[in-house]
Amino acid sequence: MTSRTRPAGVVALAALLLAAATGCTEGSEGPAGGAPSPEATGGGPGSGPPAAPSAAPGGASAPAGFTLVASGDILPHDSIIRRAAQDAGGDGYDFAPMLSGVKSVVSRADLALCHMETVYGKEGGPYTGYPAFKSPPQVAAALKATGYDSCSTASNHTLDDGAAGLGRTLDALDRAGVRHAGSARTAEEAAKPTLLTAGGATVAQLAYTYGTNGYPMPEGQPWAVRTLDERKVIADARAARAAGADVVVVSVHWGSEWQTEPDERQLGLGRALTASRSGGRPDIDLIIGTHAHVPQAYEKVNGTWIVYGMGDQIAGDMINHEGAYDARGNQGSIGRFTFGPPRTPGGRWEVTKAEFVPQWFDTARGRVVNLGAADGSDPRHAEIRDTVRQVVLSRGAAADGLVMGR
């Protein structure tokens, strides 16, 4: 990995929580087995090297390209918290083993982005899962150890424990050396884009959520969580450019839970955001989505890649809106995009290679599995991989060059 910058009355609220967050519930059944099938990948063993720099005017070398990976929801249910305690051997909580199966994918990227859906509780607990999550702050150290550089923190659960929970979460990420975007402790923090360095580029991560499960913004803190609004996103993207961003990435918590197809708001907002341009180039260079709890499609719209939904990266056995265990809640993908430098001065950093890495959280073992690199020893892997691939490619992304990676 190359060097990177890391510098509530109550009844109504309960009803809102049940309506808006049912997909975050956890069950007790494990995934069913599946018959093996041959692996058919569209990509090679990895992302490959970034495009070689070309000569810039005056004989200087162009800035180096970079690879960016992004993954889905980190959602520690009660069973996940128990597993982390077990993995720590009775001394605290260790979430790193859960993520070890994708560490090679994450750590090899020049820039790695995650989605921290829940907030952290106080040191020593108590820690809770659904419906109002308070996760152990040790999650942050595991994210760092896996290779993540920054996490989106805007979700429908960001205010599960009010301003205090929000603050503890950002404090813990800061201590771990993980940057963050989408929530803030102060107005000053909220006003600044999260700027990261990857290769020869400055990359802005902006993050937004459709809502906060009916919880109001903390008193006097209307800026605490960035909520999703087309005009605001575009204004923020332009401000990030003015602050020096070469590439603008928008992380967005959106969509309809348990629906593999992007909903009308996702489609419409995706079209509008990717169509927005300033100075001859798009305002937004990549959109990465979370929240639906199931894999959703990748699509190139107006020349810009959108990942409508990556699915959950860590979650317990998931219960859908019908009250049934749904294996899709533990399936997902990691997006990997290789960016090359502009071909002309002031031009756009272009995605030169687009990949998805299918993944699965094995709740019985408490481990994320990289299905792109699975060796076929578990007959379930090929079936789950093919299911994820079918969804990811369902809107024609293969024709635009999206391939499966390892």
Residue pairs with C-beta under 8 A, 6 or more apart in sequence:
1 107
1 108
1 109
1 110
1 147
2 66
2 110
2 198
2 199
3 197
4 110
4 111
4 149
4 196
4 197
4 198
5 149
5 179
5 195
5 196
5 197
6 149
6 150
6 177
6 178
6 179
7 179
8 215
12 214
13 214
13 215
14 131
16 213
16 214
17 131
17 132
17 213
17 214
18 131
20 156
20 211
20 213
20 214
21 130
21 131
21 156
21 157
21 213
22 257
22 319
22 320
22 321
23 257
23 258
23 292
23 293
23 318
23 320
23 321
23 329
24 75
24 77
24 117
24 130
24 131
24 133
24 157
24 293
24 315
25 130
25 131
25 318
25 319
26 77
26 78
26 79
26 129
26 130
26 315
26 316
26 317
26 318
26 319
27 316
27 317
27 318
27 319
27 325
28 317
28 325
29 317
29 325
30 317
30 363
30 364
31 327
31 330
31 360
31 362
31 363
31 380
31 384
32 327
32 380
33 379
33 380
34 379
34 380
34 382
34 383
34 384
35 379
35 382
35 383
36 376
36 379
36 381
36 382
36 383
37 382
37 383
37 386
38 382
39 376
39 382
39 385
41 372
41 403
41 404
41 405
41 406
42 398
42 402
42 403
42 404
43 355
43 403
43 404
43 405
43 406
44 403
44 405
44 406
45 405
45 406
46 108
46 405
46 406
47 67
47 108
47 109
47 336
47 338
47 353
47 355
47 405
48 338
48 353
50 64
50 65
50 66
50 67
50 110
50 199
50 338
50 339
50 340
50 352
51 65
51 338
51 340
51 341
51 352
53 61
53 62
53 63
53 64
53 65
53 200
53 341
54 62
54 341
54 343
55 61
55 62
56 62
56 345
57 345
62 200
62 341
62 342
63 199
63 200
63 201
63 341
64 199
64 200
64 341
65 199
65 200
65 338
65 339
65 340
65 341
65 349
65 352
66 110
66 111
66 198
66 199
66 200
66 201
66 203
66 338
66 339
67 108
67 109
67 110
67 111
67 198
67 336
67 337
67 338
67 339
68 109
68 110
68 111
68 112
68 113
68 198
68 203
68 249
68 286
68 336
68 337
68 338
68 339
69 105
69 106
69 109
69 111
69 112
69 113
69 334
69 335
69 336
69 337
69 357
70 112
70 113
70 114
70 249
70 251
70 288
70 307
70 310
70 334
70 335
71 102
71 106
71 112
71 113
71 114
71 115
71 310
71 313
71 332
71 333
71 334
71 335
71 359
72 115
72 290
72 309
72 310
72 311
72 312
72 313
72 332
72 333
72 334
73 115
73 117
73 155
73 290
73 291
73 293
73 310
73 311
73 312
73 313
73 314
73 315
74 114
74 115
74 116
74 117
74 118
74 139
74 143
74 151
74 313
74 314
75 117
75 118
75 133
75 312
75 314
75 315
75 316
76 84
76 95
76 118
76 127
76 129
76 133
76 135
76 136
76 139
76 314
77 129
77 130
77 315
77 316
78 128
78 129
78 130
78 316
79 129
79 316
79 317
79 363
80 95
80 98
80 129
80 314
80 315
80 316
80 366
81 93
81 127
81 129
81 135
81 136
83 98
83 366
84 93
84 94
84 95
84 98
84 136
84 138
85 92
85 93
86 366
87 93
87 94
87 95
87 96
87 97
87 98
87 366
88 94
88 138
92 136
92 138
93 136
93 138
93 139
94 138
94 142
95 136
95 138
95 139
95 141
95 142
95 143
95 314
96 141
96 142
96 145
96 146
97 366
97 367
98 142
98 314
98 361
98 366
98 367
98 368
99 106
99 142
99 143
99 145
99 146
99 313
99 314
99 368
100 146
100 367
100 368
101 359
101 367
101 368
101 369
101 370
102 146
102 313
102 334
102 357
102 359
102 368
102 370
103 145
103 146
103 147
104 370
104 373
105 334
105 336
105 357
105 370
105 405
105 406
106 112
106 146
106 147
106 148
106 334
107 146
107 147
108 147
109 147
109 336
110 198
110 199
111 149
111 150
111 196
111 198
111 203
112 146
112 147
112 148
112 149
112 150
113 148
113 149
113 150
113 151
113 152
113 205
113 249
113 251
113 288
114 143
114 148
114 150
114 151
114 152
114 313
115 151
115 152
115 155
115 251
115 253
115 290
115 310
115 313
116 139
116 143
116 151
116 152
116 153
116 155
116 169
116 173
116 180
117 133
117 155
117 157
117 253
117 290
118 133
118 134
118 135
118 155
118 157
118 160
119 133
119 134
119 135
119 157
119 158
119 159
119 160
119 161
119 165
119 166
119 168
119 169
120 134
120 135
120 136
120 137
120 139
120 140
120 165
120 168
120 169
120 172
121 127
121 128
121 134
121 135
121 136
121 137
121 161
121 165
121 168
122 168
123 137
125 134
125 136
126 134
127 134
127 135
127 136
128 134
129 316
132 157
132 160
132 161
133 157
133 160
134 160
134 161
134 165
137 168
137 169
137 172
139 172
140 172
140 173
140 175
140 176
140 178
141 176
143 151
143 173
143 176
143 178
144 176
144 177
144 178
148 178
149 178
149 179
149 196
150 178
150 179
150 180
150 181
150 194
150 196
150 205
151 173
151 178
151 179
151 180
151 181
152 180
152 181
152 182
152 205
152 207
152 251
152 253
152 290
153 166
153 169
153 170
153 173
153 180
153 181
153 182
153 183
153 207
154 181
154 182
154 183
154 207
154 208
154 209
154 225
154 226
154 227
154 251
154 253
155 182
155 209
155 253
155 290
155 291
156 209
156 210
156 211
156 212
156 213
156 253
156 291
157 212
157 213
158 166
158 182
158 183
158 209
158 212
158 224
158 225
159 165
159 166
159 212
159 213
159 215
159 216
159 217
159 218
159 224
159 225
160 213
160 215
161 168
162 215
162 218
163 218
163 221
163 224
166 183
166 185
166 218
166 224
166 225
167 185
169 180
169 183
170 180
170 183
170 184
170 185
173 179
173 180
174 180
179 194
179 196
179 205
180 194
181 193
181 194
181 205
181 206
181 207
181 251
182 206
182 207
182 208
182 209
182 225
182 226
182 251
183 207
183 224
183 225
183 226
184 190
184 223
184 224
187 221
187 223
190 223
190 224
190 226
191 223
192 243
193 204
193 205
193 206
193 236
193 239
193 240
193 243
193 245
194 204
194 205
194 206
195 202
195 203
195 204
195 240
195 243
195 244
195 245
196 202
196 203
196 204
196 205
197 203
198 247
198 339
199 339
200 341
201 246
201 247
201 339
201 341
201 349
202 244
202 245
202 246
202 247
203 245
203 246
203 247
203 248
203 249
204 237
204 240
204 241
204 243
204 245
204 247
204 248
204 249
205 249
205 251
206 226
206 233
206 236
206 237
206 240
206 248
206 249
206 250
206 251
207 226
207 250
207 251
207 252
207 253
208 226
208 227
208 228
208 229
208 232
208 233
208 250
208 251
208 252
208 253
208 254
209 225
209 226
209 227
209 228
209 252
209 253
209 254
209 291
210 227
210 228
210 253
210 254
210 291
211 227
212 225
212 227
217 223
217 224
217 225
218 224
226 232
226 236
228 252
228 253
228 254
228 269
230 269
230 272
230 273
233 250
233 273
233 284
234 273
234 276
234 283
234 284
237 248
237 250
237 276
237 283
237 284
238 278
238 283
240 248
241 248
241 278
241 283
246 349
247 285
247 286
247 339
247 349
248 283
248 284
248 285
248 286
249 284
249 285
249 286
249 287
249 288
250 273
250 284
250 286
250 287
250 288
251 288
251 289
251 290
252 287
252 288
252 289
252 290
253 289
253 290
253 291
254 265
254 266
254 269
254 289
254 290
254 291
255 262
255 263
255 265
255 266
255 289
255 291
255 292
255 296
255 308
255 309
256 263
256 292
257 291
257 292
257 293
257 294
257 320
257 321
258 292
258 293
258 294
258 320
258 321
258 326
258 328
258 329
259 292
259 294
259 296
260 292
260 294
260 295
260 296
260 297
260 328
260 391
260 394
261 296
261 297
261 394
262 270
262 296
262 297
262 308
262 309
262 395
266 289
266 308
270 287
270 299
270 301
270 306
270 308
271 301
271 302
273 283
273 284
273 287
274 282
274 284
274 287
274 301
274 302
274 303
274 304
274 306
275 302
276 282
276 283
276 284
277 283
279 346
280 346
281 346
281 347
281 348
282 302
282 303
282 304
282 348
284 304
285 304
285 339
285 348
285 349
285 351
286 304
286 305
286 337
286 351
287 304
287 305
287 306
287 307
288 307
288 310
288 335
289 296
289 306
289 307
289 308
289 309
289 310
290 309
290 310
291 309
292 308
292 309
292 311
293 311
293 312
293 315
293 318
293 328
293 329
294 309
294 311
294 326
294 328
294 329
294 331
294 391
295 309
295 310
295 311
295 328
295 331
295 332
295 333
295 387
295 388
295 391
295 392
296 307
296 308
296 309
296 310
296 311
296 391
296 392
297 308
297 391
297 392
297 393
297 394
297 395
297 397
298 305
298 306
298 307
298 308
298 335
298 354
298 356
298 392
298 393
298 395
298 397
298 402
299 305
299 306
299 308
299 395
299 396
299 397
299 400
300 306
300 354
300 397
300 400
300 402
305 335
305 337
305 351
305 354
307 333
307 335
310 332
310 333
310 334
310 335
311 328
311 329
311 331
311 332
311 333
311 359
311 388
312 318
312 329
312 330
312 331
312 332
312 361
313 332
313 334
313 359
313 361
313 368
314 361
314 368
315 329
315 330
315 361
316 363
317 325
317 329
317 330
317 363
318 325
318 326
318 327
318 328
318 329
318 330
319 325
319 326
319 329
320 326
320 329
327 384
328 387
330 360
330 361
330 362
330 363
331 358
331 359
331 360
331 384
331 387
331 388
332 358
332 359
332 360
332 361
332 388
333 356
333 357
333 358
333 359
333 388
333 392
334 356
334 357
334 359
335 354
335 355
335 356
335 357
336 354
336 355
336 356
336 357
336 405
337 351
337 353
337 354
337 355
338 351
338 352
338 353
338 354
339 349
339 350
339 351
339 352
340 349
340 350
340 351
340 352
341 349
342 348
342 349
342 350
343 350
353 401
353 403
354 397
354 400
354 401
354 402
354 403
355 402
355 403
355 404
355 405
356 388
356 389
356 392
356 402
356 403
356 404
356 405
357 370
357 371
357 372
357 404
357 405
357 406
358 371
358 372
358 384
358 385
358 388
358 389
358 392
358 404
359 368
359 369
359 370
359 371
359 372
359 388
360 368
360 369
360 371
360 380
360 381
360 384
360 385
360 388
361 367
361 368
361 369
362 368
362 369
369 381
370 406
371 381
371 384
371 385
371 388
372 385
372 404
372 405
372 406
373 406
374 381
374 382
374 385
376 382
389 404
392 402
393 402
